[in-house]
Amino acid sequence: MQSVIALEGKKGLVVGIANNQSIAYGCAKAFYQAGADLALTYLNAKAEPYVRPLAEELASPIILPCDVREQGQLEALFETITKKWGRLDFLLHSIAFAPLQDLHGRVVDCSAEGFALAMDISCHSFIRMAKLAEPLMKEGGSLLTLSYYGGEKVFPNYGMMGPVKAALESTSRYLASELGPQGIRVNVLSPGPLKTRAASGIKGFDEMLEEAANFAPLHRLVTTEDVGALATLLVSDASRNLTGNTFFVDAGYHILG
């Protein structure tokens, strides 16, 4: 599929691909089709066989492990980008985690350790990436992260991830304010429910999908391609005046919540 947005000559980093159903992969594929060169990561050795073939399909010159819990891995990734490219034009942060025992329980019952871990991986890692990306974006750039409507409204079974995503969205606005003078834009994509590996950990997810399709004004579910199309626009020069926003890609579901 030919992209109508041009990213030729741009260098981008995509963190968070797990398999070919990942939102991050849908975005990476759209970036590649628009002409961008991509650095892609996989979580660990177990994930590598699922991610490396996708990265090779997208002709990625940089394919590295990135577990934000492992000391030094994120820094090593950015060092490689610095040596290989000397710059970075955009970044997509698409990682989130919460221990199942905390995610499946009430927020009021979640452990301090589980909440701190979810915040560190799902939110603070975006701050770390922004800090490392800033010196590589001397001529400006675009930072994107992924949220969900459960960060704004209470969704059954979304539990602890609701407050975590709310923190991520607020963090993004502060980063947009702080990095704006350097020409670095920060935005959030908030897709409707999609069948991804991460979503499979949410109880009642199939019912959530059915409700979204029935309730949304457009009466359909979104796809990773839909998210990728908007992500491509947001990292392109066409969105040079868009920052600090949360963009819903949910067939209008959020307007009726």
Backbone bond lengths (Angstrom), bond angles and torsions (degrees), N, CA, C in turn:
res aa  C-N    CA-C-N  psi(-1)  N-CA   C-N-CA  omega(-1)  CA-C   N-CA-C  phi
1 M - - - 1.469 - - 1.519 109.15 -
2 Q 1.312 117.34 129.15 1.465 122.56 -179.10 1.529 110.16 -81.41
3 S 1.333 116.60 128.05 1.462 120.70 178.46 1.519 110.00 -80.26
4 V 1.348 115.89 144.44 1.463 120.07 176.85 1.526 110.53 -90.49
5 I 1.335 117.41 -7.21 1.454 122.60 177.45 1.522 108.42 -106.21
6 A 1.312 117.11 131.53 1.458 120.69 -177.30 1.522 111.41 -95.02
7 L 1.341 115.89 128.66 1.462 121.62 174.74 1.528 111.31 -123.20
8 E 1.322 116.64 18.54 1.463 119.31 -179.34 1.528 111.00 -56.62
9 G 1.329 114.63 134.56 1.453 120.23 178.83 1.508 114.26 85.89
10 K 1.334 118.85 -9.59 1.463 121.26 -178.85 1.525 110.50 -87.62
11 K 1.319 114.50 146.17 1.455 122.40 179.17 1.526 108.63 -112.03
12 G 1.332 116.44 126.84 1.449 119.71 -176.87 1.514 113.01 -131.86
13 L 1.313 116.15 152.89 1.460 123.56 176.22 1.520 108.95 -115.92
14 V 1.328 116.65 130.49 1.463 121.95 176.64 1.525 108.28 -120.96
15 V 1.317 115.91 119.08 1.465 122.22 -179.60 1.527 108.69 -115.50
16 G 1.327 116.30 122.28 1.456 118.65 174.01 1.509 116.11 127.85
17 I 1.327 118.91 9.16 1.466 119.72 175.95 1.521 109.14 -73.03
18 A 1.322 116.30 128.56 1.466 121.65 175.88 1.523 111.20 -108.81
19 N 1.344 115.57 -37.76 1.461 121.48 179.35 1.520 108.22 -163.38
20 N 1.332 116.74 -171.60 1.470 119.31 -175.40 1.519 113.69 -76.60
21 Q 1.335 117.42 -0.55 1.464 120.67 174.84 1.523 112.31 -100.96
22 S 1.319 116.84 -1.63 1.463 121.03 -177.69 1.528 111.30 -68.15
23 I 1.322 115.01 143.34 1.459 119.60 173.05 1.531 109.32 -58.89
24 A 1.315 116.31 -39.73 1.468 120.20 -179.70 1.521 111.25 -60.38
25 Y 1.332 117.54 -36.14 1.463 119.74 178.25 1.525 110.71 -69.77
26 G 1.331 117.19 -40.66 1.458 120.02 176.61 1.517 111.41 -58.58
27 C 1.337 115.96 -38.89 1.463 120.13 178.02 1.528 110.82 -70.65
28 A 1.333 116.17 -44.44 1.464 119.79 -179.11 1.524 111.12 -60.33
29 K 1.320 116.22 -40.92 1.463 120.05 179.52 1.523 110.65 -63.45
30 A 1.332 116.38 -39.99 1.470 120.38 178.34 1.525 110.71 -66.72
31 F 1.329 117.29 -41.10 1.463 120.75 177.34 1.534 110.59 -60.17
32 Y 1.328 115.18 -44.83 1.466 120.56 -178.67 1.524 111.09 -64.04
33 Q 1.323 116.25 -42.86 1.468 120.16 179.81 1.522 111.33 -64.67
34 A 1.340 116.00 -25.72 1.471 120.12 177.87 1.523 112.28 -84.98
35 G 1.337 117.44 -3.30 1.452 120.54 173.89 1.510 116.99 107.13
36 A 1.345 118.43 4.00 1.463 120.98 -177.23 1.530 111.72 -78.15
37 D 1.337 115.38 151.33 1.465 122.35 168.39 1.525 106.99 -92.76
38 L 1.337 116.87 135.16 1.455 120.21 -170.99 1.527 113.26 -123.31
39 A 1.312 115.23 139.09 1.459 123.24 164.88 1.530 105.91 -100.82
40 L 1.324 116.79 128.81 1.458 121.21 -178.02 1.523 110.45 -124.24
41 T 1.319 115.76 152.38 1.461 119.94 -178.82 1.521 110.97 -125.69
42 Y 1.331 114.03 158.39 1.467 121.59 170.72 1.520 107.37 -126.68
43 L 1.326 116.65 155.37 1.465 120.22 -172.29 1.525 112.31 -68.95
44 N 1.343 116.48 -48.68 1.470 120.60 -174.76 1.526 109.41 -161.48
45 A 1.318 116.08 -174.43 1.468 120.66 -177.63 1.524 111.77 -61.77
46 K 1.313 117.53 -33.39 1.462 121.09 178.71 1.525 111.36 -66.11
47 A 1.321 116.83 -35.81 1.467 121.34 -178.02 1.524 112.80 -83.67
48 E 1.331 116.75 -23.09 1.468 120.09 -173.19 1.528 114.27 -54.44
49 P 1.348 120.53 -43.82 1.473 119.32 -179.15 1.521 114.17 -61.60
50 Y 1.329 117.41 -22.46 1.465 121.03 178.43 1.530 111.62 -85.59
51 V 1.318 116.01 -30.28 1.466 120.34 -173.05 1.529 112.76 -95.14
52 R 1.325 116.89 -40.31 1.469 119.16 -174.61 1.530 112.84 -56.71
53 P 1.343 120.22 -44.81 1.465 118.68 178.25 1.527 113.00 -60.47
54 L 1.328 116.81 -34.02 1.466 120.31 177.85 1.526 110.05 -68.82
55 A 1.325 115.87 -41.01 1.463 120.02 178.88 1.524 110.86 -64.80
56 E 1.308 116.73 -39.80 1.469 120.26 178.71 1.522 110.61 -67.71
57 E 1.323 116.49 -36.13 1.463 121.08 176.04 1.520 111.02 -60.68
58 L 1.337 115.84 -32.31 1.466 121.20 179.72 1.529 111.98 -94.52
59 A 1.328 115.72 13.13 1.467 122.58 175.58 1.527 112.82 54.87
60 S 1.323 116.02 38.13 1.471 119.67 -177.32 1.523 110.86 -73.54
61 P 1.322 118.00 124.62 1.463 120.75 178.91 1.527 112.86 -79.15
62 I 1.334 116.93 -14.74 1.469 121.85 179.79 1.525 108.20 -126.33
63 I 1.342 116.51 116.52 1.463 122.36 178.65 1.525 106.47 -133.62
64 L 1.333 116.92 107.49 1.458 120.20 -172.56 1.527 111.92 -136.92
65 P 1.343 116.69 156.70 1.465 119.57 174.41 1.521 110.35 -71.81
66 C 1.322 115.81 146.54 1.469 119.36 175.24 1.526 109.71 -151.94
67 D 1.310 114.66 95.62 1.460 122.32 170.68 1.521 105.11 -108.89
68 V 1.321 117.54 112.02 1.464 120.16 -174.00 1.519 112.43 -66.15
69 R 1.350 116.69 -12.13 1.460 119.66 176.45 1.529 111.95 -82.35
70 E 1.329 116.38 -17.76 1.461 120.70 -178.69 1.527 109.72 -87.88
71 Q 1.299 116.11 118.97 1.463 121.00 -176.00 1.526 111.10 -58.51
72 G 1.308 115.55 128.05 1.450 121.58 174.23 1.512 115.78 91.29
73 Q 1.340 119.32 -16.08 1.465 119.94 -176.39 1.523 112.05 -67.25
74 L 1.320 116.78 -43.45 1.462 119.47 179.92 1.528 110.62 -64.37
75 E 1.306 115.99 -42.08 1.465 120.37 179.24 1.534 110.75 -64.17
76 A 1.332 116.68 -39.74 1.469 120.33 178.76 1.521 111.18 -63.70
77 L 1.317 116.43 -37.22 1.464 121.34 177.26 1.527 110.59 -60.26
78 F 1.315 116.93 -47.99 1.461 120.12 -178.60 1.530 111.93 -70.92
79 E 1.327 117.52 -30.08 1.460 119.81 174.61 1.527 110.71 -63.67
80 T 1.340 115.96 -40.67 1.461 120.07 178.16 1.524 111.02 -64.21
81 I 1.334 116.42 -42.73 1.469 120.46 177.95 1.523 110.30 -61.65
82 T 1.330 116.72 -41.14 1.466 121.01 178.85 1.522 110.98 -61.19
83 K 1.333 116.55 -45.16 1.463 120.71 -178.50 1.528 111.69 -69.84
84 K 1.330 116.62 -38.59 1.466 120.96 -175.09 1.525 111.92 -78.95
85 W 1.331 116.16 -44.47 1.464 120.43 -173.22 1.524 114.10 -113.71
86 G 1.316 116.36 -33.58 1.463 119.77 -177.32 1.512 113.63 77.03
87 R 1.312 116.44 2.61 1.465 119.63 179.41 1.530 108.75 -163.34
88 L 1.324 115.19 168.69 1.460 121.80 175.60 1.520 107.31 -146.46
89 D 1.335 116.49 131.66 1.462 120.34 -178.24 1.527 113.34 -98.41
90 F 1.328 116.37 -29.80 1.465 117.97 178.32 1.523 110.63 -155.89
91 L 1.315 114.19 161.88 1.465 121.79 -177.27 1.515 108.74 -144.60
92 L 1.314 116.51 136.55 1.470 122.07 172.87 1.518 109.02 -117.28
93 H 1.323 115.92 118.92 1.467 124.08 177.31 1.522 107.19 -100.36
94 S 1.335 116.07 113.95 1.464 120.19 -176.53 1.521 110.20 -134.98
95 I 1.327 115.99 55.96 1.460 120.47 179.17 1.522 109.85 -128.65
96 A 1.324 114.67 142.74 1.461 121.31 177.51 1.524 108.11 -157.16
97 F 1.317 115.58 149.43 1.463 119.58 179.92 1.518 109.25 -158.39
98 A 1.346 115.69 144.01 1.462 122.69 169.20 1.523 106.76 -148.67
99 P 1.317 118.08 138.52 1.463 120.04 176.13 1.528 110.06 -58.96
100 L 1.332 116.43 136.10 1.468 119.81 -174.59 1.512 112.54 -57.83
101 Q 1.344 117.50 -38.71 1.462 118.92 -177.85 1.518 111.69 -63.43
102 D 1.329 116.86 -28.96 1.464 121.06 176.85 1.521 111.08 -85.12
103 L 1.327 116.82 -39.91 1.457 121.21 -179.05 1.520 111.62 -63.89
104 H 1.324 117.37 -38.38 1.458 121.02 -175.53 1.527 113.59 -85.63
105 G 1.307 116.85 -4.43 1.455 119.40 178.76 1.520 112.07 -101.51
106 R 1.328 115.67 -176.16 1.458 120.41 175.69 1.525 109.65 -72.41
107 V 1.326 115.50 150.51 1.464 119.26 177.09 1.524 110.00 -59.97
108 V 1.317 116.67 -38.94 1.459 120.82 -177.36 1.531 111.59 -64.73
109 D 1.328 117.05 -19.80 1.460 120.81 -179.28 1.521 113.99 -99.76
110 C 1.346 118.19 -3.47 1.460 119.15 -173.68 1.522 110.41 -66.73
111 S 1.327 115.24 148.81 1.463 120.45 -178.81 1.522 110.78 -78.36
112 A 1.318 115.31 153.46 1.466 119.77 176.45 1.522 110.11 -62.60
113 E 1.330 116.07 -38.73 1.462 120.32 -178.82 1.528 110.93 -66.72
114 G 1.339 116.57 -43.49 1.462 120.33 179.83 1.511 111.99 -66.05
115 F 1.329 116.98 -40.08 1.458 120.65 179.57 1.531 110.38 -66.58
116 A 1.323 116.45 -42.63 1.460 120.29 179.57 1.528 111.02 -64.00
117 L 1.333 117.13 -39.74 1.457 120.83 179.77 1.528 110.72 -66.19
118 A 1.329 116.61 -43.38 1.465 120.52 178.52 1.522 110.94 -62.26
119 M 1.307 117.38 -41.12 1.469 120.98 179.13 1.527 111.06 -67.48
120 D 1.312 117.01 -39.45 1.460 120.52 -178.21 1.528 110.83 -64.83
121 I 1.335 116.53 -49.27 1.466 120.29 -176.04 1.522 111.45 -75.07
122 S 1.322 117.35 -42.38 1.459 121.10 -171.66 1.518 114.00 -85.65
123 C 1.323 117.45 -25.22 1.463 120.48 -174.04 1.527 112.87 -122.82
124 H 1.326 117.51 -57.21 1.459 118.72 -175.06 1.523 112.21 -64.11
125 S 1.333 117.23 -27.63 1.471 119.25 177.63 1.524 111.31 -61.84
126 F 1.331 117.57 -29.68 1.465 120.30 177.08 1.520 110.56 -68.29
127 I 1.324 116.27 -37.79 1.466 120.42 176.20 1.523 109.72 -63.07
128 R 1.322 116.49 -44.00 1.466 120.57 179.60 1.524 110.89 -60.97
129 M 1.329 116.69 -43.17 1.462 120.32 179.63 1.524 111.01 -65.38
130 A 1.320 116.73 -40.27 1.469 119.93 178.67 1.520 110.85 -61.48
131 K 1.326 116.86 -41.33 1.465 120.99 -179.83 1.525 111.10 -64.26
132 L 1.336 116.36 -40.93 1.460 120.39 179.95 1.527 111.76 -73.68
133 A 1.326 116.63 -30.82 1.469 120.53 -179.45 1.526 112.11 -77.07
134 E 1.316 117.51 -30.25 1.472 121.42 -173.37 1.528 113.46 -51.24
135 P 1.351 119.69 -50.15 1.471 117.81 -178.73 1.523 113.91 -69.10
136 L 1.322 117.86 -15.18 1.464 121.71 178.62 1.530 111.91 -89.83
137 M 1.327 116.40 -6.69 1.466 121.18 -178.46 1.524 109.81 -110.47
138 K 1.313 115.75 56.91 1.468 120.93 -175.75 1.525 112.36 -65.25
139 E 1.326 116.66 -26.75 1.470 120.72 178.68 1.528 111.47 -107.10
140 G 1.318 116.20 23.77 1.460 121.08 -178.57 1.513 111.48 92.73
141 G 1.310 115.57 174.70 1.454 120.26 -178.67 1.509 110.94 177.11
142 S 1.324 114.86 -172.33 1.461 120.61 -176.61 1.518 109.68 -137.78
143 L 1.327 116.36 130.18 1.455 123.08 175.22 1.516 108.36 -114.39
144 L 1.329 116.00 130.15 1.455 121.33 179.04 1.522 109.97 -124.64
145 T 1.327 116.09 145.52 1.451 120.96 170.88 1.527 108.71 -137.99
146 L 1.317 116.18 170.79 1.465 121.23 -174.81 1.520 111.41 -117.88
147 S 1.315 115.24 133.66 1.451 121.39 178.04 1.526 109.17 -126.79
148 Y 1.323 115.89 -164.43 1.459 122.13 177.43 1.519 107.85 -154.01
149 Y 1.316 116.62 154.50 1.463 121.81 -176.27 1.529 111.90 -59.17
150 G 1.322 116.58 -20.07 1.468 120.27 176.77 1.513 113.07 -65.68
151 G 1.323 118.10 -10.14 1.454 120.45 173.51 1.512 112.52 -81.44
152 E 1.334 116.40 -13.87 1.465 121.38 -179.59 1.529 111.95 -109.69
153 K 1.321 116.80 -39.46 1.458 122.94 178.92 1.526 109.56 -120.71
154 V 1.303 116.60 156.58 1.465 120.62 178.83 1.527 109.82 -77.75
155 F 1.344 115.44 123.29 1.456 121.09 176.85 1.518 109.26 -115.75
156 P 1.342 117.27 133.21 1.462 119.81 177.91 1.531 110.55 -55.76
157 N 1.329 115.57 134.84 1.462 123.50 174.38 1.529 114.23 73.41
158 Y 1.341 118.31 -1.59 1.462 118.78 176.56 1.525 110.81 -80.66
159 G 1.320 115.00 -26.13 1.457 122.31 168.94 1.507 115.97 51.31
160 M 1.328 114.20 -131.59 1.454 121.79 -173.16 1.519 113.36 -60.73
161 M 1.340 118.31 -24.47 1.455 119.71 -179.22 1.527 111.29 -68.35
162 G 1.318 118.04 -21.00 1.461 120.53 176.71 1.518 111.83 -59.96
163 P 1.337 118.52 -57.71 1.466 120.00 176.73 1.523 112.93 -59.93
164 V 1.326 117.53 -34.56 1.473 120.24 -179.71 1.528 110.87 -66.69
165 K 1.337 116.57 -44.22 1.465 119.78 178.65 1.525 111.17 -68.15
166 A 1.331 117.29 -34.02 1.464 119.73 175.56 1.523 110.11 -61.75
167 A 1.327 116.44 -40.08 1.462 120.45 177.69 1.520 110.64 -65.70
168 L 1.320 117.22 -39.41 1.462 121.03 179.21 1.528 110.86 -63.04
169 E 1.322 117.15 -42.57 1.463 120.17 179.65 1.525 110.85 -65.30
170 S 1.320 117.18 -41.91 1.464 120.42 177.90 1.525 110.72 -65.46
171 T 1.313 116.42 -42.40 1.461 121.05 176.96 1.520 111.08 -56.70
172 S 1.314 116.46 -41.73 1.463 121.03 -178.65 1.519 111.64 -62.67
173 R 1.317 116.61 -37.25 1.465 119.40 178.30 1.528 111.17 -66.87
174 Y 1.330 116.79 -40.43 1.456 119.71 178.15 1.528 110.96 -67.02
175 L 1.324 117.11 -39.14 1.460 119.92 177.08 1.526 110.39 -64.33
176 A 1.334 116.39 -39.09 1.471 119.77 178.47 1.518 110.64 -60.76
177 S 1.322 116.24 -39.42 1.463 120.35 179.56 1.527 111.20 -68.63
178 E 1.322 116.31 -43.28 1.459 120.30 -175.33 1.526 113.15 -74.18
179 L 1.326 116.26 -33.95 1.466 120.29 -175.34 1.525 113.26 -96.69
180 G 1.310 116.44 -8.11 1.461 120.17 179.63 1.520 114.39 -55.43
181 P 1.340 118.83 -42.81 1.470 118.90 179.68 1.530 113.59 -59.38
182 Q 1.335 117.36 -22.84 1.465 121.12 177.13 1.534 112.21 -89.81
183 G 1.326 115.45 5.26 1.454 119.15 -179.58 1.521 113.74 77.38
184 I 1.334 116.63 15.90 1.461 120.91 179.91 1.522 109.17 -97.43
185 R 1.314 115.54 122.52 1.461 122.30 -178.30 1.526 109.93 -98.24
186 V 1.326 116.64 145.39 1.462 122.15 -178.48 1.522 108.38 -132.45
187 N 1.323 115.97 121.83 1.460 120.60 -179.31 1.528 110.91 -137.78
188 V 1.315 114.47 162.72 1.469 122.02 -179.01 1.522 109.35 -120.67
189 L 1.316 115.43 134.69 1.462 121.70 171.43 1.517 108.51 -101.25
190 S 1.328 116.40 131.15 1.458 120.57 -179.37 1.528 109.10 -123.95
191 P 1.341 117.40 86.73 1.461 120.02 -178.29 1.525 112.14 -75.40
192 G 1.331 115.02 157.88 1.448 120.45 168.56 1.514 109.07 -69.83
193 P 1.331 118.04 176.59 1.466 120.10 -177.59 1.521 112.14 -63.11
194 L 1.325 115.50 134.08 1.462 123.09 176.65 1.522 108.56 -130.64
195 K 1.306 116.19 152.60 1.460 120.75 178.33 1.524 109.30 -79.73
196 T 1.321 115.12 94.40 1.459 121.37 176.70 1.520 108.05 -125.65
197 R 1.328 116.13 167.11 1.463 119.79 179.99 1.522 110.93 -63.12
198 A 1.331 116.72 -39.11 1.460 120.37 179.88 1.527 110.92 -63.12
199 A 1.336 116.99 -39.81 1.461 120.72 -178.15 1.518 112.01 -68.56
200 S 1.319 117.51 -23.36 1.466 120.34 -177.66 1.526 111.89 -64.96
201 G 1.342 116.99 -16.82 1.453 119.54 178.52 1.513 113.85 -80.03
202 I 1.339 117.91 -7.08 1.459 122.03 -178.64 1.523 109.41 -90.28
203 K 1.310 117.53 125.74 1.465 121.23 179.07 1.534 110.14 -64.86
204 G 1.325 115.95 141.18 1.457 120.90 177.37 1.509 113.87 71.08
205 F 1.333 117.30 25.00 1.465 119.49 -174.44 1.525 112.48 -67.21
206 D 1.318 118.31 -36.12 1.468 120.29 179.21 1.525 110.83 -61.65
207 E 1.335 115.84 -39.69 1.463 119.56 177.18 1.534 110.60 -66.29
208 M 1.331 116.50 -34.77 1.459 121.08 177.77 1.528 110.57 -63.48
209 L 1.331 116.39 -41.05 1.464 120.47 177.84 1.520 111.26 -62.21
210 E 1.321 116.14 -45.90 1.464 120.37 -178.80 1.522 111.22 -63.07
211 E 1.334 116.17 -42.73 1.458 120.15 179.43 1.527 111.13 -63.44
212 A 1.344 116.03 -41.48 1.465 119.75 -178.56 1.519 110.90 -62.05
213 A 1.318 116.66 -43.11 1.464 120.14 -179.42 1.524 111.45 -66.36
214 N 1.326 116.53 -37.68 1.465 120.11 -178.51 1.523 112.25 -76.22
215 F 1.334 116.85 -34.83 1.453 122.19 -170.21 1.527 113.07 -88.21
216 A 1.330 116.97 -32.67 1.463 120.76 -175.82 1.525 111.47 -63.61
217 P 1.326 118.65 141.53 1.468 120.90 -179.75 1.528 113.77 -53.96
218 L 1.333 117.57 -34.02 1.463 119.76 179.90 1.529 112.80 -86.56
219 H 1.337 116.63 -4.13 1.473 123.04 176.38 1.520 113.17 51.21
220 R 1.330 114.82 48.06 1.460 118.94 174.54 1.523 109.20 -156.47
221 L 1.318 114.83 161.91 1.449 121.55 175.01 1.525 109.01 -89.20
222 V 1.307 115.15 155.38 1.467 119.05 175.87 1.522 109.40 -90.35
223 T 1.311 116.14 167.10 1.458 122.45 179.89 1.519 110.00 -121.90
224 T 1.326 116.21 167.24 1.458 119.28 175.97 1.527 110.58 -64.25
225 E 1.333 116.94 -28.21 1.463 120.39 176.24 1.522 111.04 -65.89
226 D 1.328 116.76 -37.02 1.467 120.63 177.04 1.532 110.69 -62.30
227 V 1.321 115.31 -44.06 1.462 119.77 179.62 1.531 109.79 -66.21
228 G 1.333 116.09 -42.08 1.460 120.59 179.69 1.516 112.86 -60.90
229 A 1.323 116.32 -36.52 1.468 119.97 -179.82 1.522 110.79 -63.61
230 L 1.341 117.10 -44.15 1.464 119.74 179.14 1.523 110.84 -70.60
231 A 1.328 116.61 -38.81 1.463 119.93 178.61 1.524 110.38 -59.62
232 T 1.324 116.91 -40.11 1.464 121.13 179.20 1.522 110.99 -62.44
233 L 1.320 116.41 -42.48 1.465 119.91 176.31 1.525 110.79 -60.31
234 L 1.338 116.44 -43.28 1.464 120.29 -173.52 1.524 113.61 -72.69
235 V 1.324 118.23 -20.36 1.465 118.64 176.14 1.530 111.60 -97.00
236 S 1.317 116.06 -1.59 1.459 120.37 -179.32 1.528 111.01 -90.18
237 D 1.319 115.49 168.40 1.465 120.78 177.97 1.523 112.03 -68.37
238 A 1.327 117.02 -17.37 1.462 120.10 179.76 1.528 112.10 -65.18
239 S 1.343 117.10 -20.54 1.469 120.50 -179.38 1.527 111.43 -108.70
240 R 1.321 116.89 30.72 1.465 120.96 -173.41 1.524 113.99 -61.40
241 N 1.339 117.68 -18.13 1.466 120.12 178.79 1.522 113.15 -109.95
242 L 1.323 116.61 18.49 1.464 121.06 178.31 1.522 109.64 -108.79
243 T 1.316 116.69 115.83 1.460 120.64 177.12 1.524 109.66 -154.88
244 G 1.330 115.26 153.15 1.461 121.16 178.15 1.516 114.07 76.25
245 N 1.332 117.22 17.49 1.467 121.02 -175.58 1.519 112.49 -106.57
246 T 1.324 114.79 155.96 1.463 122.26 166.79 1.516 107.00 -112.23
247 F 1.317 115.67 117.04 1.467 121.67 -177.11 1.528 110.17 -103.09
248 F 1.324 115.32 119.63 1.460 120.01 178.80 1.527 110.62 -84.60
249 V 1.327 115.31 133.73 1.462 122.23 174.82 1.525 105.19 -124.71
250 D 1.331 116.35 78.98 1.467 119.27 -169.25 1.523 113.27 -145.11
251 A 1.334 117.10 24.28 1.468 122.13 179.76 1.534 111.77 59.36
252 G 1.346 116.00 24.05 1.461 121.37 177.60 1.509 115.65 88.26
253 Y 1.333 117.75 4.86 1.462 121.13 -176.22 1.524 113.19 -53.60
254 H 1.329 117.32 -38.88 1.466 120.86 -172.57 1.529 113.03 -67.98
255 I 1.321 118.74 -21.81 1.464 118.80 -176.64 1.519 112.55 -76.26
256 L 1.330 116.64 -13.37 1.455 121.07 -177.55 1.515 112.68 -108.41
257 G 1.362 116.99 1.75 1.456 120.62 -175.90 1.520 112.88 -72.44
